Amino acid sequence: MSVSATPTISLETALGIHHVGESIGQIVSLGEQFVTNAPNGTPPCCAWDAGSLSRRVSSKPATAHQIILLDMGGTHTKVATKNSRGEWSLLFDHLNDWFEPRRDPALPLLQGFFRVLVNELVSSLPSLQTDGLPLRVGVIWSNQIKTKRFTTGSTTGVTGIVHGYQSGGYRKGEWFLKGLHNGDDVGALLLAEFTHGGIAPEVMVLGNDTLFTLFAVPGAHAGVVMSSGGNCTLVGTSESDKDELFNSELGGMLMLPESMLSEGDKEFAKSRGLSLISLEELSAGNWFPSMVAANVIEGAHLPEGKDLAPIAASLTNESLTINNRSLCDLLIGSASIFASFPASSVEALKSLTRSLVDRAATLAGIMTYLSVVTQLRAGERKVRISLDSSMARYFPNYFDTMKRCIEHITLPGHEVQTVLVHPIELPNGGDISVPLQGAALLLESSTS
């Protein structure tokens, strides 16, 4: 009598990594509720923070001008310029901690930071006060704000009001943000320090990096970021807000049902004191290595993942730490930090990581589609999305998987084109990030 062989299943299936792939329609449906409900704030919904900008920009100004761009990120601050001939320069890129000992202790922290920043700008660009060209300033603010248009003295533009200070909008903990309060006007304070430094911009626009990403691709209908975090713009379609830009915080607000999580995801959530995980936590770079590690450790407990045991043990005793670079190296064929492990263990890790990358890219594709779904439903037939994504630039097959997912879920009769934008590498080192490129194009095209 013959006995049927027991069917084998993959480690990815045993862990439950496939759940997201089987639930794409459910996630899209949930996401559509989030973006549809955003304008009225009825749960479930994502944010609807006005960018005070229209995706449609006016023609280029006739007069030559100087553009200065400030990017104040969670760990460092970069200042770049683009002159009237279209030439880029990176003036400096300092860790935020560089500014702290140079501040005037008599000033409030943010004002002290801005004063050092402006002084460094002036000393790095002596021609700023002598070339006589009109100045336009773009400011990327990486924390939560509500924007509003302003006109004061000789300057017009968009400023940002602190928002969500006590509810997670400022969780990165930059030293100069201590002591802020909801309602503080970031742009007004920065403009005052420009005035103190003898600089009078004709235009200053302050906004979220996702908003500026949209402008990096002329005519784009949305801006999407999937790098250390994940977020997208939304665009108004009603009579009162048509083409106006909004910051959605969708990646961090769209929580996935527990039934879609793998066993490793659940342990990853428990280690952070969470019961659910957001879309960006499974698809963006900030959490990706820790999430992979959690799935490796859980996978090693299963018969299908026995080859992972040596790597799981090293992760558990902390003799091995993985990061996105080492995972990218692994996927392109370099064992790198995993070279000392058995070949079977490395291959098992590679297979598991590839599955997690595909899942992450699928979720990123869903969020990208959701950034334009309300415009598609309002009558747009062909839309273009500007994407800034280190995940897509570095992880093999990430971008291709994103695009396949978008094509799969796009409404019949519609076309969604996703353009992956790259930083501009400068000859003398450094680069111009995607949001900085978008801010410059906006400032070249609009005075409001």
C-alpha positions as CSV (number, residue, x, y, z in Angstrom):
1,M,0.0,0.0,0.0
2,S,1.4,3.4,-0.9
3,V,1.2,6.4,1.4
4,S,0.7,9.9,-0.1
5,A,3.5,12.3,0.7
6,T,2.7,15.1,3.1
7,P,2.4,18.3,1.0
8,T,5.2,20.8,1.8
9,I,4.6,24.4,2.3
10,S,7.0,27.3,2.1
11,L,8.3,29.1,5.1
12,E,6.7,32.3,3.8
13,T,3.3,30.5,3.8
14,A,3.9,28.9,7.2
15,L,4.7,32.3,8.7
16,G,1.7,34.0,7.1
17,I,3.7,36.5,4.9
18,H,1.3,35.7,2.0
19,H,-1.7,37.1,3.9
20,V,-1.1,40.6,2.5
21,G,-1.0,39.3,-1.1
22,E,-4.3,37.5,-0.5
23,S,-5.9,40.6,0.9
24,I,-5.0,43.3,-1.6
25,G,-8.6,44.1,-2.4
26,Q,-9.5,44.4,1.3
27,I,-6.6,46.7,2.0
28,V,-7.5,48.9,-1.0
29,S,-11.1,49.1,0.1
30,L,-10.1,50.1,3.6
31,G,-7.6,52.7,2.2
32,E,-10.3,54.2,0.0
33,Q,-12.4,54.7,3.1
34,F,-9.5,56.5,4.8
35,V,-8.9,58.9,1.9
36,T,-12.6,59.4,1.1
37,N,-13.4,60.3,4.7
38,A,-10.3,62.5,5.2
39,P,-11.9,65.9,4.2
40,N,-14.7,65.5,6.8
41,G,-12.6,63.7,9.5
42,T,-15.1,60.8,9.9
43,P,-13.3,57.7,11.0
44,P,-11.8,55.7,9.5
45,C,-9.8,58.4,7.9
46,C,-6.3,59.8,7.4
47,A,-5.0,63.3,7.9
48,W,-6.2,66.2,5.7
49,D,-3.5,68.8,6.5
50,A,-3.7,71.6,4.0
51,G,-0.5,72.3,2.1
52,S,-1.7,75.8,1.1
53,L,-0.4,75.0,-2.4
54,S,-2.1,74.0,-5.7
55,R,-0.7,71.2,-7.8
56,R,-1.1,73.5,-10.8
57,V,1.6,76.1,-10.9
58,S,1.8,79.4,-12.8
59,S,4.4,80.2,-15.5
60,K,8.0,80.9,-14.6
61,P,8.8,84.4,-13.4
62,A,10.4,86.7,-16.0
63,T,13.1,88.0,-13.7
64,A,16.3,86.2,-12.7
65,H,16.4,85.2,-9.0
66,Q,18.3,83.2,-6.4
67,I,16.8,80.1,-4.8
68,I,17.9,78.9,-1.3
69,L,16.5,75.6,0.0
70,L,16.6,74.4,3.6
71,D,15.9,70.8,4.6
72,M,15.6,70.3,8.3
73,G,15.4,66.6,8.8
74,G,15.2,64.4,11.9
75,T,19.0,64.0,12.2
76,H,20.7,66.6,10.0
77,T,20.0,69.9,8.2
78,K,21.0,70.6,4.6
79,V,21.1,73.9,2.8
80,A,21.4,74.1,-1.0
81,T,21.2,76.8,-3.6
82,K,20.1,77.0,-7.3
83,N,21.3,80.1,-9.0
84,S,19.7,82.0,-11.9
85,R,21.6,79.9,-14.4
86,G,20.1,76.7,-12.9
87,E,23.3,75.6,-11.3
88,W,23.1,73.7,-8.0
89,S,25.4,74.0,-5.0
90,L,25.3,72.3,-1.6
91,L,26.4,74.9,0.9
92,F,26.5,72.5,3.9
93,D,25.0,69.4,5.4
94,H,25.4,69.3,9.2
95,L,24.1,67.0,11.9
96,N,21.6,68.8,14.0
97,D,23.8,68.3,17.0
98,W,26.4,70.5,15.2
99,F,24.2,73.6,15.7
100,E,23.4,73.1,19.4
101,P,26.8,74.2,21.0
102,R,26.9,77.2,18.7
103,R,23.5,78.7,19.7
104,D,22.9,81.7,21.9
105,P,21.8,80.2,25.3
106,A,19.8,83.4,25.9
107,L,17.4,82.6,23.0
108,P,14.6,80.0,23.0
109,L,15.9,76.7,21.4
110,L,14.2,77.0,18.0
111,Q,15.1,80.7,17.6
112,G,18.7,79.8,18.6
113,F,18.8,77.1,16.0
114,F,17.5,79.3,13.3
115,R,20.0,82.1,14.1
116,V,22.9,79.7,13.8
117,L,21.4,78.3,10.6
118,V,21.0,81.8,9.0
119,N,24.5,82.9,10.1
120,E,26.0,79.7,8.6
121,L,24.1,80.4,5.4
122,V,25.3,84.0,5.1
123,S,28.9,83.0,5.8
124,S,28.7,80.2,3.3
125,L,27.2,82.4,0.5
126,P,28.8,85.9,0.7
127,S,27.2,86.8,-2.6
128,L,23.7,86.5,-1.1
129,Q,23.6,90.0,0.1
130,T,25.6,91.6,-2.8
131,D,24.3,90.1,-6.1
132,G,21.1,92.1,-5.9
133,L,18.9,89.2,-7.3
134,P,15.5,88.6,-5.7
135,L,15.6,85.7,-3.3
136,R,13.2,82.8,-3.0
137,V,13.4,80.4,-0.1
138,G,12.0,76.8,0.2
139,V,11.9,75.1,3.6
140,I,11.3,71.4,4.2
141,W,9.9,70.8,7.7
142,S,9.9,67.1,8.6
143,N,7.4,67.4,11.5
144,Q,3.7,67.9,11.5
145,I,2.4,71.4,10.6
146,K,-0.7,73.1,9.4
147,T,0.2,75.5,6.6
148,K,-1.3,78.8,5.7
149,R,-0.6,81.5,3.1
150,F,0.9,84.8,4.4
151,T,1.9,88.2,3.2
152,T,4.1,90.3,5.5
153,G,6.2,93.3,4.5
154,S,7.9,92.4,1.3
155,T,7.6,88.6,1.6
156,T,4.7,86.4,0.5
157,G,4.4,82.6,0.7
158,V,3.4,79.7,2.9
159,T,4.2,79.3,6.6
160,G,3.7,76.3,8.9
161,I,1.9,76.2,12.3
162,V,3.0,73.6,14.8
163,H,0.4,70.8,15.0
164,G,0.2,67.5,16.7
165,Y,3.1,68.3,19.2
166,Q,1.6,66.2,22.0
167,S,0.2,63.4,19.8
168,G,3.2,62.0,17.9
169,G,3.8,64.6,15.3
170,Y,7.1,65.5,16.8
171,R,8.3,62.1,18.0
172,K,11.8,62.2,16.4
173,G,13.0,64.4,19.3
174,E,15.2,67.0,17.6
175,W,16.8,69.2,20.4
176,F,15.6,72.5,18.9
177,L,11.9,71.4,19.1
178,K,11.8,71.2,22.9
179,G,9.5,73.8,24.3
180,L,7.4,74.3,21.2
181,H,3.6,74.4,21.5
182,N,0.8,73.7,19.1
183,G,0.0,77.0,17.3
184,D,3.6,78.2,17.1
185,D,4.4,79.8,13.7
186,V,7.6,78.2,12.4
187,G,7.8,80.3,9.3
188,A,7.3,83.6,11.1
189,L,10.2,82.8,13.4
190,L,12.5,81.7,10.6
191,L,11.6,84.8,8.6
192,A,12.4,87.0,11.6
193,E,15.9,85.4,11.7
194,F,16.4,86.0,8.0
195,T,15.5,89.7,8.7
196,H,18.0,89.7,11.6
197,G,20.7,88.4,9.3
198,G,19.9,91.1,6.7
199,I,18.1,88.9,4.3
200,A,14.7,89.7,2.8
201,P,13.2,86.9,0.7
202,E,10.4,87.9,-1.8
203,V,9.0,84.4,-1.4
204,M,9.2,81.8,1.3
205,V,7.4,78.5,1.1
206,L,7.5,76.0,4.0
207,G,6.0,72.6,3.7
208,N,6.2,68.8,4.2
209,D,8.7,66.8,2.1
210,T,5.8,64.8,0.5
211,L,4.3,68.0,-0.8
212,F,7.5,69.1,-2.4
213,T,8.1,65.7,-3.9
214,L,5.0,66.2,-6.0
215,F,6.6,69.2,-7.7
216,A,9.7,67.2,-8.7
217,V,7.7,65.8,-11.6
218,P,6.0,68.6,-13.6
219,G,2.3,68.0,-13.9
220,A,2.2,65.3,-11.2
221,H,-1.1,64.5,-9.5
222,A,0.4,63.2,-6.3
223,G,3.7,63.0,-4.4
224,V,4.6,59.8,-2.6
225,V,7.5,59.1,-0.2
226,M,8.6,55.6,0.7
227,S,12.0,55.8,2.2
228,S,12.6,55.8,6.0
229,G,8.9,56.4,6.3
230,G,5.9,56.2,4.0
231,N,3.4,59.0,3.2
232,C,1.5,60.6,0.3
233,T,-0.3,63.7,-0.7
234,L,-3.9,63.9,-1.5
235,V,-5.5,66.4,-3.8
236,G,-8.8,68.1,-3.4
237,T,-11.5,67.4,-6.0
238,S,-14.5,69.4,-4.7
239,E,-15.6,72.8,-5.9
240,S,-14.0,74.5,-2.9
241,D,-10.6,72.8,-2.9
242,K,-10.0,71.5,-6.4
243,D,-6.3,70.8,-7.0
244,E,-5.3,72.0,-3.5
245,L,-2.7,69.8,-1.9
246,F,-3.1,68.0,1.4
247,N,-0.7,65.9,3.6
248,S,-2.3,62.6,4.4
249,E,0.0,60.8,6.9
250,L,-1.7,57.8,5.3
251,G,1.2,55.3,5.7
252,G,1.3,55.7,9.4
253,M,-2.4,55.9,10.0
254,L,-3.6,53.0,7.9
255,M,-3.4,50.1,10.4
256,L,-3.5,46.6,9.0
257,P,-5.9,44.1,10.5
258,E,-4.2,41.4,12.6
259,S,-5.3,38.7,10.3
260,M,-3.0,40.1,7.6
261,L,0.1,40.0,9.8
262,S,2.7,37.2,9.8
263,E,3.7,35.5,13.0
264,G,7.0,37.5,12.9
265,D,5.0,40.7,12.4
266,K,3.1,40.0,15.6
267,E,6.2,39.5,17.6
268,F,7.7,42.7,16.0
269,A,4.6,44.6,17.2
270,K,4.8,43.1,20.7
271,S,8.4,44.1,21.0
272,R,7.3,47.7,20.4
273,G,4.3,47.5,22.7
274,L,1.8,47.7,19.8
275,S,-1.2,45.6,19.0
276,L,-1.4,46.6,15.3
277,I,1.1,47.7,12.7
278,S,0.7,50.4,10.1
279,L,1.3,50.1,6.4
280,E,4.5,52.1,6.5
281,E,6.0,49.9,9.2
282,L,5.8,46.9,6.9
283,S,7.0,48.8,3.8
284,A,9.4,51.6,4.7
285,G,13.1,51.5,5.6
286,N,13.1,52.8,9.2
287,W,11.5,49.6,10.5
288,F,12.4,47.1,7.8
289,P,15.5,45.5,9.3
290,S,13.8,44.9,12.7
291,M,10.7,43.5,11.0
292,V,12.9,41.1,8.9
293,A,14.8,40.1,12.1
294,A,11.5,39.3,13.9
295,N,10.4,37.1,11.0
296,V,13.7,35.3,10.9
297,I,13.5,34.5,14.6
298,E,9.9,33.3,14.4
299,G,10.6,31.4,11.2
300,A,13.4,29.5,12.8
301,H,10.9,28.0,15.3
302,L,9.1,26.3,12.4
303,P,10.1,23.1,10.6
304,E,10.1,25.0,7.3
305,G,12.6,27.5,8.7
306,K,15.1,25.2,10.4
307,D,17.9,26.5,8.2
308,L,17.5,30.0,9.7
309,A,18.4,28.7,13.2
310,P,22.1,29.9,13.2
311,I,21.1,33.4,12.0
312,A,18.2,33.6,14.4
313,A,20.5,32.6,17.3
314,S,23.0,35.4,16.4
315,L,20.2,37.9,16.1
316,T,18.8,36.9,19.5
317,N,22.1,37.1,21.3
318,E,22.9,40.4,19.4
319,S,26.1,39.2,17.9
320,L,24.5,40.0,14.5
321,T,22.8,43.2,13.6
322,I,21.2,43.6,10.2
323,N,20.5,46.8,8.3
324,N,19.0,47.7,4.9
325,R,22.4,47.9,3.3
326,S,23.3,44.3,4.3
327,L,19.9,43.1,3.1
328,C,20.3,44.8,-0.3
329,D,23.7,43.2,-0.6
330,L,22.2,39.9,0.2
331,L,19.6,40.2,-2.5
332,I,22.1,41.2,-5.2
333,G,24.3,38.2,-4.4
334,S,26.8,39.4,-1.8
335,A,26.7,37.5,1.5
336,S,28.5,40.4,3.2
337,I,27.9,40.1,6.9
338,F,26.3,36.7,6.5
339,A,29.4,35.1,4.9
340,S,30.2,33.1,8.1
341,F,26.8,31.3,8.1
342,P,26.1,28.0,6.2
343,A,25.1,28.4,2.6
344,S,21.7,26.9,3.4
345,S,21.1,29.5,6.1
346,V,22.1,32.3,3.7
347,E,19.8,31.0,1.0
348,A,16.9,30.7,3.4
349,L,17.4,34.2,4.6
350,K,17.6,35.5,1.0
351,S,14.3,33.8,0.1
352,L,12.6,35.1,3.2
353,T,13.9,38.6,2.7
354,R,12.8,38.6,-1.0
355,S,9.3,37.7,0.1
356,L,9.2,40.5,2.7
357,V,10.5,43.0,0.1
358,D,7.8,41.9,-2.3
359,R,5.2,42.3,0.4
360,A,6.6,45.8,1.3
361,A,6.5,46.9,-2.3
362,T,2.9,45.6,-2.7
363,L,1.8,47.7,0.2
364,A,3.8,50.7,-1.2
365,G,2.0,50.2,-4.5
366,I,-1.4,50.3,-2.7
367,M,-0.6,53.5,-0.9
368,T,0.7,55.0,-4.2
369,Y,-2.6,54.1,-5.9
370,L,-4.6,55.5,-3.0
371,S,-2.8,58.9,-3.4
372,V,-4.8,59.4,-6.7
373,V,-7.9,57.2,-6.3
374,T,-10.2,60.2,-5.5
375,Q,-8.9,62.0,-8.6
376,L,-9.5,59.0,-10.7
377,R,-13.1,58.7,-9.4
378,A,-13.6,62.4,-10.0
379,G,-12.9,62.0,-13.7
380,E,-9.2,61.9,-14.3
381,R,-8.3,59.2,-16.8
382,K,-4.5,59.4,-16.8
383,V,-2.5,60.5,-13.7
384,R,1.2,60.8,-13.0
385,I,2.8,60.3,-9.6
386,S,6.2,61.6,-8.4
387,L,7.9,59.0,-6.2
388,D,10.8,59.5,-3.8
389,S,11.8,56.1,-2.5
390,S,15.2,54.9,-1.3
391,M,13.5,51.5,-0.9
392,A,12.6,51.5,-4.6
393,R,16.0,52.8,-5.6
394,Y,18.1,50.2,-3.7
395,F,16.1,47.0,-3.1
396,P,16.0,44.7,-6.1
397,N,12.5,44.3,-7.7
398,Y,10.9,46.7,-5.2
399,F,9.9,49.3,-7.9
400,D,8.8,46.6,-10.4
401,T,6.6,45.0,-7.8
402,M,5.1,48.3,-6.9
403,K,4.2,49.0,-10.5
404,R,2.7,45.6,-11.0
405,C,0.5,46.1,-7.9
406,I,-0.6,49.5,-9.1
407,E,-1.5,48.2,-12.5
408,H,-3.4,45.3,-11.0
409,I,-5.6,47.5,-8.8
410,T,-6.1,50.5,-11.1
411,L,-9.7,51.2,-12.2
412,P,-10.5,49.9,-15.6
413,G,-10.0,52.5,-18.4
414,H,-7.5,54.5,-16.3
415,E,-3.7,54.8,-16.4
416,V,-1.4,55.5,-13.4
417,Q,2.2,56.4,-14.3
418,T,4.7,56.3,-11.4
419,V,7.9,58.2,-11.9
420,L,10.8,57.2,-9.6
421,V,12.9,60.4,-9.1
422,H,16.6,60.2,-8.1
423,P,18.7,62.6,-6.1
424,I,21.0,64.8,-8.2
425,E,24.6,63.8,-7.4
426,L,26.9,66.8,-7.3
427,P,30.5,66.7,-8.7
428,N,32.1,67.7,-5.4
429,G,30.1,65.3,-3.3
430,G,26.7,65.4,-1.7
431,D,23.4,65.4,-3.5
432,I,20.2,67.3,-4.0
433,S,17.3,65.3,-2.6
434,V,14.0,64.8,-4.4
435,P,12.0,67.2,-2.2
436,L,14.7,69.9,-2.7
437,Q,14.4,69.5,-6.4
438,G,10.6,69.8,-6.2
439,A,10.9,72.9,-4.0
440,A,13.2,74.6,-6.5
441,L,10.8,73.8,-9.4
442,L,7.9,75.2,-7.4
443,L,9.8,78.4,-6.6
444,E,10.8,78.8,-10.2
445,S,7.2,78.4,-11.3
446,S,5.1,80.2,-8.7
447,T,5.1,83.2,-6.3
448,S,2.2,81.9,-4.1
